[in-house]
């Protein structure tokens, strides 16, 4: 399978997922709101989910459609669970929280949204999977483009993800923190590295966020020699 085709499918499904999230938020909250990690309607978890569905429906073809869809929907639930752990522990954000639901697993998954994944798996199997198969058979990508496209995608994905993370370190919001000397040194080293970012706009945003959070908590940072 061509890496370029996989990347295109990932981007398409991520965009479709972002649109679905916008529509869902409008239907439930009566307002347009993007609750994803990125400002644009782009949700990578749908991209990963789409690739998982393509892979599963290909290898499960000998089985009945019902079995294929059930396995695929369970796989999507697993993707949501892993995605919830990743965003909370790595990105330091909880983009969705089902803790208010009567039945949930650590707030990452619960029955209603798992049912939605089942519906999406059925729709994907009927409508999107044939289209992706047709697309993969018709699209030809020159071999010399594979490595550059893959490298560009990986670098862009890392940059777009990491560049948003510095401000997450300052979401103190009035909380009091007790730091040991070693922890303080570690924090200061991290701040210094991020502040030296080559992006001028990011440094300005970083500085403004830091100053505001320090003001809110009546705290100061002192340079360690």
BALUM-179191 format. One line per 3 residues: number of its first residue (from 1); their letters; for each residue x, y, z of N, C-alpha, C. Coordinates in steps of 0.001 Angstrom, whole numbers, plus 524288, in hexadecimal, padded with zeros to 5 digits. Last residue first. Layout:
! BALUM-179191
NUM	A	X,Y,Z,X,Y,Z,X,Y,Z; ... .
END
This chain:
! BALUM-179191
225	XXX	85308,875E0,89698,85836,875F5,8942F,85A29,87075,89346; 8461B,877F1,89384,849A5,874A1,8967D,84EEC,8748E,893C6; 83D90,882C1,89462,8416E,87FD9,8915E,84516,87CDD,894FE .
222	XXX	830BA,881A3,89900,835FE,883A8,899C8,839E0,88037,896E1; 823D5,88572,89730,827E7,881B6,895B3,82D2C,8844D,8966B; 81901,88704,89FF2,81D44,88920,89CD0,82109,884AF,89B77 .
219	XXX	80B1C,8886C,8A253,8100C,8858B,8A271,81412,8884C,89F08; 80084,88A6B,8A2E1,80411,88D7E,8A615,80960,88AD0,8A6A5; 7FA4B,885A9,89BB8,7FBBB,88282,8A047,7FF74,8855D,8A3F2 .
216	XXX	7F8F0,88D02,893EF,7F44A,88ABC,8966C,7F59A,887D8,89B77; 80330,88EBE,890D7,8003B,892F8,8934A,7FB8E,890CE,89641; 80577,8853E,88C31,8087A,886DE,890CA,8059B,88B29,893C4 .
213	XXX	7FE83,885C7,883CD,7FDE0,881B6,887BB,800DD,88303,88CC4; 8027B,88E5F,87E44,7FD23,88E7C,8804A,7FC5F,88A7E,884A3; 80C79,88B04,87B84,80BD4,88FA8,87EC9,80665,88FD5,88141 .
210	XXX	80A09,88242,87520,80D16,881AB,879EE,80C3D,8863D,87DA0; 804B4,886ED,86CD8,80210,88311,8701B,804D2,88268,8754E; 80C9F,88D5D,868CD,807C7,88FAB,86AB0,804E8,88BF3,86E59 .
207	XXX	81414,885DD,865DC,81566,889D2,869C3,81080,88C33,86C27; 80E73,88030,85E2A,810A4,87D8D,862BA,8119B,88170,86725; 80CBD,887BC,856C1,80845,88544,85941,809E9,882A8,85E5A .
204	XXX	81725,889B6,8541E,813E1,88DEF,85639,80F2C,88BB5,8591D; 81A34,87FF0,8505F,81CDF,8822A,854ED,81990,88672,85770; 813B0,87F03,847B3,81318,87B4C,84C03,815AC,87D5D,850EB .
201	XXX	81780,886F6,8415F,81219,8873A,84337,81139,88398,847D5; 821AA,8832D,83F74,820E6,8881E,8422D,81B67,8886B,8447C; 82741,876FF,84088,82282,879A7,83ECB,8219A,87E92,84209 .
198	XXX	82F93,87218,8453F,830B1,87586,840D1,82BEE,87885,83EEB; 82FA8,87247,8534F,82D67,87040,84E7D,82E77,87408,84A00; 832E2,874BD,85D16,836A3,87575,858DA,834B1,8733C,853B3 .
195	XXX	82B23,8715D,86391,82B5B,876F1,86276,82F1C,87821,85DFD; 82D69,866ED,864A5,828DC,8686A,86197,8290A,86E2C,86011; 83672,86775,86AEC,836A8,864F9,865C4,83220,866B9,8625F .
192	XXX	83282,86C59,873E2,836A8,86ED6,870DF,836F4,86C9E,86B63; 82B3C,86508,8779B,82989,86A3D,87608,82D90,86CD4,87280; 831FC,85CB5,87A23,82DF7,85C09,87626,82C1A,8614B,87416 .
189	XXX	837C4,86154,88226,83A6D,85F7F,87D6B,8368E,85EDC,878EC; 82FC7,862E9,88995,83274,86766,8874F,83544,865E5,8823A; 82D18,8588E,88C0E,8293E,85C06,889AD,82BEF,86097,886FA .
186	XXX	8366E,85536,89098,83474,85286,88BF4,8308A,855FC,8890E; 836DF,85BDD,8993A,83B01,85C12,8954A,83934,85993,8902F; 82DF8,85840,89E77,82E37,85DA5,89CA9,8325E,85E3F,89869 .
183	XXX	830DA,84E2D,8A0F2,82C7B,84EEE,89D60,82C79,85474,89B28; 838FA,85075,8A7EE,83A23,84D94,8A31F,835CB,84E4A,89F1A; 83377,8558F,8AFEC,83787,85853,8AD11,838B8,855A3,8A7DF .
180	XXX	825A2,852ED,8AED6,82ABF,85214,8B130,82EBF,854FA,8ADE2; 81A41,85A86,8AF39,81E6C,85842,8AC16,82349,8576F,8AF67; 80D23,85B58,8B009,811B6,85ABA,8B35E,815E8,857DE,8B04C .
177	XXX	80405,8641B,8AB15,80779,85FB9,8A9F7,80C05,85FC8,8ADBE; 7F6CF,867A0,8AABA,7FBD0,86833,8AD5F,7FF13,86357,8AC6C; 7EF5B,86C9D,89FEE,7F0C5,86852,8A368,7F614,86969,8A5E9 .
174	XXX	7ECD5,8744A,898AD,7EC18,87565,89E33,7ED91,87104,8A1E5; 7EF43,86F87,88EC3,7EA12,8713F,89036,7E944,8719C,89629; 7F6B3,86A10,888D6,7F6CA,869AF,88E88,7F17B,86B29,890C6 .
171	XXX	7FA87,8673A,87E68,7F511,8671C,87FF3,7F4B6,8664E,885DE; 8045B,866DE,87A73,8030B,86B5D,87DAE,7FD51,86B8D,87F2F; 80615,85EEA,873CD,808FF,85EB7,878B0,8075E,86312,87C6F .
168	XXX	800E7,86173,86ADE,7FE48,85DD3,86E73,80110,85D94,873B5; 80769,8675C,864DE,803B5,86A28,8682A,800E9,86682,86BEF; 80D2F,85F3E,85F62,80F90,86281,8637A,80BA8,8652F,8670A .
165	XXX	806C3,859E3,8577F,80753,857CA,85CBD,809B0,85B89,860C6; 80651,85CAD,84D5D,80207,85E6D,850AE,802D7,85D0D,85664; 80EB8,857F3,848AA,80EBC,85DAD,848F9,80A5A,85FCA,84C63 .
162	XXX	80C72,84D43,84820,80FE1,84F2F,84C41,80F88,85514,84CEB; 805AF,84C84,83F45,8042E,84A7E,84462,80752,84D0C,848C0; 80AD3,850E8,836FF,805A2,852E6,8383B,803CD,8510D,83D9C .
159	XXX	8140E,84AA3,83731,8144E,85044,83821,80F01,8526B,839CA; 81056,8409D,834CD,81312,84198,839B8,81315,84762,83B12; 80C04,8427C,82ADD,808B7,8408D,82F1F,80B3A,8419D,83469 .
156	XXX	814D2,845A0,82529,81074,8493E,825DD,80D03,8479A,82A77; 81ADA,83C6F,82588,81CE7,8414F,827B6,8187A,84528,828D3; 81400,8356B,82065,815BF,83465,825C0,817A2,8396C,82859 .
153	XXX	812ED,83A27,81660,80E60,83926,819B8,81000,83877,81F68; 81D1E,83A40,81296,81A4D,83F2C,81350,815AA,83E7C,816F9; 81EF7,82F68,81219,82228,832B6,81581,81F64,837DC,816A8 .
150	XXX	8177A,82C77,80A93,8174E,82A41,80FD5,81A54,82DA9,813AB; 81B11,83223,801E3,815CA,83313,803F8,81553,83114,8098F; 8254A,82DD2,80069,82486,83361,801AA,81F2F,83487,803FE .
147	XXX	82291,822D8,7FEA3,825C0,8247C,80321,8250E,82A4B,80458; 81BF5,82363,7F55A,81A6B,820CE,7FA32,81D6E,822E2,7FEF1; 81F46,82723,7EBF9,81C76,82ABE,7EF66,81B66,8287C,7F4CA .
144	XXX	82390,81F29,7E659,82731,82324,7E84B,8247E,82723,7EBD5; 81B1F,81934,7E30D,81E2E,81765,7E787,821AF,81BAA,7E9CC; 80F0A,81F78,7E01D,8147A,81E56,7DEBC,817B2,81CFB,7E38D .
141	XXX	802F2,819A0,7E1F8,80698,81D6F,7E428,80C21,81BF4,7E2A2; 7F67C,8185C,7DCF8,7FBE0,8169B,7DC5F,7FF83,81AEC,7DE4F; 7E9BD,8148A,7DF8B,7EDCC,81881,7E069,7F338,81612,7E022 .
138	XXX	7E317,80C13,7DE79,7E3AA,80FB6,7DA19,7E847,81375,7DABC; 7E309,80694,7E7C0,7E438,803C2,7E2E6,7E566,80773,7DE64; 7E01D,80E17,7EF0B,7E542,80BA0,7EF6E,7E6D5,808D9,7EA6E .
135	XXX	7D5C7,81063,7EBBE,7D9CC,81473,7EBD5,7DF4B,81211,7EBD9; 7D0AA,806F6,7EDAB,7D0EA,80913,7E855,7D549,80D10,7E7DD; 7D1E4,806CA,7F894,7D412,80294,7F55B,7D4AE,8045D,7EFB5 .
132	XXX	7CC44,80FAE,7FB57,7D1E4,80F82,7FC62,7D48E,80B37,7F932; 7C236,80C88,7F829,7C4B3,81116,7F5C7,7CA9A,8110B,7F69E; 7C01D,803F6,7FEBA,7C074,80338,7F904,7C322,807C4,7F63F .
129	XXX	7C079,809C1,8088F,7C44E,805AE,80752,7C495,8047F,8017A; 7B7C9,810A7,808A7,7BD1C,812A3,80808,7C117,80E75,8068B; 7AE07,80AA7,80904,7AEFC,80F02,80571,7B4B3,8104B,8047D .
126	XXX	7AE45,801B6,80FA5,7AAAA,80201,80B37,7AC5D,80612,8072C; 7B605,803A0,8171E,7B604,7FEB0,8143A,7B2B8,7FF15,80F49; 7B2F1,80D54,81B17,7B7FE,80CC6,8187A,7B80C,807E5,81504 .
123	XXX	7A966,80AC8,81FC1,7A98F,80E87,81B72,7AE9A,80DFC,81850; 7AD30,803E5,82787,7A966,80215,82399,7A981,8059D,81ED3; 7B397,80AB1,82D2C,7B5E8,8060B,82ABD,7B24F,803E2,8267F .
120	XXX	7AC38,811D6,830E2,7B033,8139A,82D30,7B2C1,80F05,82A61; 7A6CB,80B32,837C0,7A40C,80D9C,83359,7A7EC,80F62,82F2B; 7AEEF,80923,83ECE,7AC78,804DD,83BE6,7A9AB,806F0,83716 .
117	XXX	7B092,812FC,842DB,7B4C1,81089,83FD3,7B2A1,80BF8,83CA4; 7A73B,8142B,84844,7A84E,81794,843CE,7AC9E,81547,8405A; 7A90D,80CE8,8502C,7A4E9,80BDC,84C59,7A59F,80F41,8477D .
114	XXX	7B08F,8126B,85572,7B213,80D73,85312,7AE00,80BC6,84F0D; 7AA83,81A65,85931,7AE3D,81B9A,85504,7B06E,816A5,85286; 7A4A4,81443,86093,7A222,81748,85C76,7A5D8,81873,857F6 .
111	XXX	7AC26,80F25,867AA,7A8C3,80C4B,8640B,7A689,80F7F,85F89; 7B91F,81528,86781,7B440,813BA,86A25,7B06A,811B0,86606; 7C675,818B2,86A2B,7C276,8163F,866E3,7BD94,81547,86A2B .
108	XXX	7CBAB,81EE3,87193,7CD68,81ED9,86C22,7C95C,81C8E,8686E; 7C956,81E07,87C08,7C7B9,822CB,87958,7C91A,822E9,87398; 7CB9B,8142E,87F65,7CF78,81852,8806B,7CE2C,81D62,87D94 .
105	XXX	7C161,81067,87903,7C669,80E19,87A6A,7CA72,81269,87AAD; 7B3F9,81102,87D5F,7B864,812DA,87A52,7BD4F,81005,87C29; 7A726,81359,88000,7AADC,80F26,87EED,7AF3B,81148,87B7A .
102	XXX	7A326,81D5B,88149,7A268,8196B,8855D,7A640,814EE,884CB; 7AB46,82871,87E72,7A7E4,82425,87CD2,7A785,82006,88124; 7B2D5,82EE4,881C7,7AD88,83014,8838E,7A9B3,82BCB,88211 .
99	XXX	7BBA6,82BA2,87C9E,7BB1A,82A3B,88221,7B5A2,82B3F,8843D; 7BF06,82D19,872B5,7B9E6,82AB3,8735D,7B8DE,82931,87910; 7C5A4,8366D,86C57,7C52A,83429,87198,7BF98,8322F,87255 .
96	XXX	7CF74,83AA6,86380,7CA21,838D5,86484,7CA12,8360E,869C8; 7D931,83ED8,864CF,7D5E3,84107,860B6,7D049,83F15,86116; 7E108,84242,86DBA,7DCDE,83E5F,86D81,7D8C9,8407E,869C2 .
93	XXX	7EEAC,843DE,86C70,7E96D,845CE,86B81,7E59A,84149,86BAC; 7F91A,8411A,86BA1,7F741,843A2,8706A,7F1F2,84636,86FAF; 7FD31,83B3C,863F4,7FBF6,840A0,86295,7F9F9,843C4,8673D .
90	XXX	7FEAA,831FD,86A32,802E3,83431,86700,801E4,839F4,865C9; 7F5A4,82FEC,86FE8,7FABC,82F0A,8725B,7FF40,8317A,86F52; 7ED1E,832C4,86976,7ED5E,8348D,86EE1,7F2E0,83421,8711C .
87	XXX	7EF1C,82E4C,85FCB,7EE63,833F7,86023,7EEEC,835E9,865BC; 7EFFE,82371,862AE,7F455,82654,86043,7F3B4,82C36,860FA; 7E611,820DC,86689,7EAAD,82064,869EF,7EF30,823A9,867D4 .
84	XXX	7E038,8228F,85D71,7DF28,8258D,8622A,7E3B5,82571,865F4; 7E474,81B24,856A0,7E4FA,820AE,8556C,7E401,82417,85A29; 7E120,811F7,85B7F,7E6BE,81313,85B3B,7E7A7,818DA,85A1D .
81	XXX	7D63E,8136E,859D6,7D861,812B8,85F16,7DE35,81415,85F36; 7D55D,81403,84F00,7D3BA,81871,85238,7D613,81814,857B0; 7D8F0,80A0C,84C5C,7DBC8,80EA8,84A79,7DA5D,8136B,84DC2 .
78	XXX	7D10E,803FA,850D1,7D663,80383,852D2,7D9B0,8082F,8512B; 7C8DD,806E9,84A65,7C881,80812,84FFF,7CDF2,807DF,85279; 7CC9D,802AA,84120,7CC0E,8085A,84194,7CB9A,80A05,8474E .
75	XXX	7CBFE,7F805,84373,7D121,7FA54,8426F,7D0E5,8004A,842ED; 7C143,7F6E5,843FD,7C456,7F616,848CA,7C9CE,7F877,8482C; 7BF10,7F875,8396F,7BD19,7FC36,83D4B,7BFFA,7FBAC,84278 .
72	XXX	7C3EC,7EFAC,834F3,7C5B6,7F4EB,8339A,7C3EC,7F8ED,8379F; 7BDF6,7E796,83904,7C389,7E7DB,83A48,7C59A,7ED5F,8394B; 7B450,7EA3E,8345C,7B4CF,7E9EF,83A07,7BA85,7EA62,83BB4 .
69	XXX	7B6B9,7E98B,829B1,7B51F,7EE92,82BE6,7B5A9,7EE8F,831D5; 7B919,7DECF,8289E,7BCEB,7E2D3,82733,7BBA3,7E805,829DC; 7AF96,7DA43,82B5C,7B431,7D95B,82E99,7B857,7DD86,82D85 .
66	XXX	7A977,7DDEF,822FE,7A809,7DF22,82867,7ACBD,7DE8F,82C02; 7AE2E,7D9B9,819E6,7AE35,7DF60,81AD7,7ACFA,7E0D8,82078; 7B5F8,7CE3B,81CF3,7B103,7D0BA,81B89,7B146,7D693,81CBC .
63	XXX	7C33D,7CCB6,8181A,7BF24,7CC63,81C07,7BA32,7CF20,81A2E; 7CA62,7CF24,8104F,7C7FD,7C9E6,8104B,7C382,7C955,81432; 7CD7E,7D9A1,8132C,7C9C6,7D8BF,80EEB,7C775,7D33C,80ECB .
60	XXX	7D4AB,7DCF7,81A41,7D025,7DA1A,81C41,7CC1F,7D8CD,81810; 7DC1C,7E2F3,81567,7DDC3,7DDC7,81742,7D92E,7DA77,81937; 7D603,7EBD2,812C5,7D8EF,7E8E9,80EC4,7DA3B,7E368,81099 .
57	XXX	7D20F,7EF7F,81BE7,7CE57,7EDAD,817F6,7D10C,7EAB5,81387; 7DB85,7F26D,820F1,7D84E,7EE26,822E8,7D498,7EC09,81EC2; 7DF50,7FAD4,81AB7,7E280,7F62E,81BA0,7DF1D,7F187,81D43 .
54	XXX	7D6EB,801DB,81B8F,7D89E,7FFEF,81671,7DBA8,7FAE2,8170C; 7D6E3,8039E,82676,7D265,8012F,823E0,7D3E0,7FEF8,81E8A; 7E089,808A0,827E2,7DF8A,803A1,82A7F,7DB05,800C3,827DE .
51	XXX	7DEC0,811C0,82235,7E2CB,80E16,82071,7E212,808B7,822E6; 7D6E3,8163B,8288C,7D5DA,814DC,8231B,7D9C9,810F4,820FF; 7DC60,817EF,831F5,7D7F3,81458,831C7,7D6AD,8129B,82C46 .
48	XXX	7E37F,81F85,82EDC,7E568,81A60,83087,7E101,81655,8304E; 7DC07,82754,82CB1,7DFAA,8258B,828B4,7E1CD,8202D,829FA; 7D75D,828C6,83631,7D42A,826B3,831F8,7D798,824BC,82D80 .
45	XXX	7DFB1,82D1D,83B6C,7DDC0,82811,83D41,7DA37,8258D,83933; 7E187,836F6,836EB,7E4CE,83282,83572,7E2AF,82D39,83731; 7D906,83FA4,8327E,7D97F,83C2C,8370A,7DC92,83746,83581 .
42	XXX	7D65F,84C05,82EF8,7DA03,847CB,82DA1,7DAE2,84485,83284; 7D2B6,8573E,82CA6,7CFB1,85266,82D60,7D2DB,84DAB,82B9B; 7DCFF,85EBB,8332B,7DA11,85D28,82E8E,7D6D4,85849,82FBA .
39	XXX	7E20F,85E9C,83CBD,7DE10,8628D,83BCC,7DAAE,8611C,83721; 7E3E1,85234,8434F,7E551,85621,83F74,7E0C8,859E8,83E93; 7DEB9,84C15,84A7D,7E3E2,84E22,84BEB,7E586,85286,84844 .
36	XXX	7D0CA,84F2C,84B0B,7D565,84C09,849E6,7DA72,84EBB,84B79; 7C7A5,8545E,84BC2,7C9EF,8529B,850B3,7CED5,84F54,84FDE; 7C1DC,85E95,84649,7C5D5,85AB2,844F3,7C8A1,85925,849F2 .
33	XXX	7B4B1,861B6,844D1,7B94E,861B5,84832,7BCE9,85D46,8469F; 7A94D,867ED,842A4,7ADC8,865C1,83FE2,7B289,8661F,8436B; 79E4D,863DD,84A47,7A220,867C8,848BD,7A6BA,8650E,84617 .
30	XXX	797FE,85C76,84F07,79593,860C1,84C1E,79959,86535,84AF9; 79BBB,8538C,8535E,79C77,8585F,8565B,79A00,85D29,853CC; 7992B,84B62,84C8F,79886,84A94,8522F,798CD,84F9D,85555 .
27	XXX	79AF1,84F25,8427F,79605,84C77,8439D,7950D,84BF9,8497C; 7A506,8531B,8435A,7A0B7,856B3,84227,79B7C,8543C,8438B; 7AA8C,84A02,8453F,7AA7E,84E12,8493D,7A611,851F4,84854 .
24	XXX	7A8B7,844FA,83BA0,7A6D5,8429F,84082,7A682,846B9,844DC; 7ADD4,84BA5,834B0,7A82E,84AD0,83429,7A5DF,84891,8392D; 7B822,84A98,8385C,7B599,84FB8,83846,7AFAA,84F26,83811 .
21	XXX	7B9AF,83FDA,836A1,7B9DF,841F1,83BEF,7B735,84741,83C4C; 7B92B,83F91,82BB5,7B54C,83CB6,82ED3,7B522,83EBD,83471; 7C221,8455D,8295D,7BD00,8475F,827CC,7B8B3,844B8,82AFF .
18	XXX	7C9B9,83E7B,82D33,7C946,843BF,82F5D,7C403,84633,82E1F; 7C81A,835E5,826A3,7C70A,8356E,82C2E,7C678,83AB5,82ED1; 7CBAD,83A31,81D3C,7C636,8388C,81DAF,7C4A7,8381E,82372 .
15	XXX	7D63F,83B72,8201F,7D30A,84004,81ED2,7CD3E,83EB4,81F45; 7D92E,83120,8218F,7D9BE,834CD,825E8,7D65F,839A0,82502; 7D78F,82D14,8179F,7D444,82B36,81BE4,7D497,82ED6,820A0 .
12	XXX	7DF75,832BD,8123A,7D9F1,83320,810B1,7D65E,83180,8152A; 7E8A0,82F8F,81746,7E725,83510,81740,7E15B,835BE,815FE; 7E886,824B1,81528,7E899,8269F,81A89,7E6B9,82C41,81ACE .
9	XXX	7E92B,824CB,80A45,7E486,822A5,80CDA,7E425,82493,81275; 7F330,82919,8092E,7EEA3,82BD0,80708,7E998,829E7,80993; 7F913,8213E,80DFC,7F919,8268A,81028,7F45D,8299A,80E40 .
6	XXX	7F739,818DC,8073B,7F5A5,8187B,80CB8,7F552,81DE0,80F3E; 7FBEF,81CD9,7FE38,7F652,81BD2,7FE3E,7F444,81B75,803D8; 80657,81D25,80191,803B4,821F7,80003,7FDCD,8214D,80012 .
3	XXX	808D7,812BD,802FB,808A0,81628,80798,805B8,81B35,8065A; 8021D,80896,7FC99,80515,80D6D,7FC21,8046D,810C5,8010A; 80345,7FB58,80000,80000,80000,80000,8036F,804E3,80000 .
END
